[in-house]
């Protein structure tokens, strides 16, 4: 692997193996400055933060594609089911208070009623629980 003269710009998802390999190669090169390595690590951190952040609109878009919201039934859906769906679609669910943020987004959606925290139903349906 050849070492670039400037800090490489990361493309796509972070692959930890390629990041470690690049840093190892950079450390093996005696002419590279520590500043270049630090800049590369900073770029990795920035990209990692970008992967963890999604806007409310992006989250709302993913939620509306959940089968329950495409074809609601008379039974309520739980927040945990929606969070699992979001995790499959790439949302980092380990971010602090992301469940509260998702709860707020769902509560603001048109036609969805909140029965209690983490339990939602289509407003046009009746729930006898």
C-alpha positions in Angstrom: 0.0 0.0 0.0 1.5 3.3 -1.0 1.3 6.2 1.5 -0.2 9.4 0.1 1.4 12.8 0.5 -1.8 14.2 1.9 -4.4 12.8 4.3 -6.7 10.4 2.4 -10.3 11.3 2.3 -12.5 8.4 3.5 -15.2 7.2 1.2 -18.3 5.3 2.2 -18.7 3.4 5.4 -15.8 3.1 7.8 -13.9 -0.2 7.6 -11.9 -0.7 10.7 -9.5 -3.1 9.1 -8.6 -0.6 6.3 -8.3 2.3 8.8 -5.9 0.2 11.0 -3.9 -0.9 7.9 -3.6 2.7 6.7 -2.4 4.0 10.1 0.1 1.1 10.4 1.5 1.9 7.0 1.7 5.6 7.9 3.6 4.7 11.1 6.0 2.5 9.2 7.0 5.5 6.9 9.7 7.5 8.7 9.3 10.6 6.6 5.7 11.1 7.5 5.0 13.7 10.2 2.9 13.0 13.3 0.7 15.9 12.2 -0.3 14.0 9.0 -1.3 10.9 11.1 -3.2 13.0 13.6 -5.1 14.7 10.7 -6.0 11.3 9.3 -7.3 10.1 12.7 -9.3 13.3 13.0 -10.9 12.7 9.6 -11.8 9.1 10.8 -13.5 10.6 13.9 -15.4 13.1 11.8 -16.7 10.5 9.5 -17.7 8.3 12.4 -19.7 11.2 13.9 -21.4 11.7 10.5 -22.4 8.1 10.4 -23.9 8.3 13.9 -26.0 11.4 13.1 -29.2 11.4 11.1 -31.6 14.2 10.7 -35.2 14.0 11.9 -36.4 14.0 8.3 -34.1 11.0 7.5 -35.4 9.1 10.6 -39.0 10.0 9.7 -38.5 8.7 6.2 -37.2 5.4 7.5 -40.0 5.1 10.0 -42.7 5.7 7.3 -41.2 2.7 5.3 -41.8 0.4 8.3 -44.5 -2.2 7.3 -46.8 -1.1 10.2 -46.9 2.5 8.9 -47.4 1.4 5.3 -50.4 -0.8 6.2 -51.5 0.0 9.8 -53.7 -2.5 11.6 -55.9 -2.3 14.7 -53.0 -3.3 17.1 -50.5 -0.8 18.4 -46.8 -0.9 17.7 -44.1 -0.6 20.3 -41.1 1.7 20.2 -38.7 -1.2 20.5 -40.0 -2.6 17.2 -39.4 0.7 15.5 -35.9 1.0 17.1 -35.0 -2.4 15.7 -36.1 -1.4 12.3 -34.1 1.8 12.5 -31.0 -0.1 13.7 -31.3 -2.4 10.7 -31.5 0.7 8.4 -28.3 2.2 9.9 -29.3 4.4 12.8 -26.9 4.1 15.7 -29.3 3.3 18.5 -26.6 3.5 21.2 -26.6 7.3 20.9 -27.8 8.9 24.2 -31.6 9.7 24.2 -32.1 8.5 20.6 -35.3 6.7 21.8 -36.7 9.9 23.1 -35.9 11.6 19.8 -37.6 8.8 17.9 -40.6 9.0 20.2 -41.0 12.7 19.5 -40.8 12.1 15.8 -43.4 9.4 15.8 -45.7 11.6 18.0 -45.5 14.4 15.5 -46.4 12.1 12.6 -49.8 12.7 11.0 -52.5 10.1 12.0 -50.5 8.4 14.8 -51.8 8.5 18.4 -49.5 7.9 21.3 -51.2 5.6 23.8 -48.3 5.7 26.3 -44.5 6.1 26.1 -43.3 3.6 23.5 -46.8 2.5 22.3 -48.4 4.0 19.2 -51.5 3.3 17.1 -53.0 4.6 13.9 -55.5 7.3 15.0 -58.2 5.9 12.6 -58.1 2.5 14.3 -59.6 1.6 17.6 -57.6 -0.2 20.3 -59.5 -2.2 23.0 -56.6 -3.4 25.2 
